[in-house]
């Protein structure tokens, strides 16, 4: 019995060493911003930018108040969240309603301009999560917030949300 326990301890120790020696894809640098409710729908959450070792970013959106099999469009806009017709700088992966999550490996803007993690967190920009990407529901922003260098600039609830530019 003692030899069996000893073997188990050795196996666990070796497995533990392998796990601790694995190299992370991330540097440990990250920035998190609030996404506030911006409509009659009770949806809010956060967006987190995590720096990857190659200098790019992982953008993680986590929302509360979503459900079902819907996919909610997420846009990175240049400028303050209150600016009407703010230019869409990038389309991020949609939030899945059942999980409230979206993950996007971010390396460039929609116009193919490369953008590093450091440049991303320095932008004057905002994130908007929409109810739909087509029709009148496209103008309904469920949650949003300023990011980067204007993150500390607040907005006045739903009144402070600019409508997105129609394509």
Secondary structure, 3 states (H helix, E strand, C coil): CHHHHHHHHHHHHHHHHHHHHCCCCEEEEEEEEEEEECCCCCCEEEEEEEEECCCCEEEEEEEECCCCCCEEEEEEEECCCCCCCCCEEEEEEEEECCCCEEEEEECECCCCCECCHHHHHHCEEEEEEECCCCCHHHHCEEEEEEEECCCCCCCCHHHHCCCCCCC
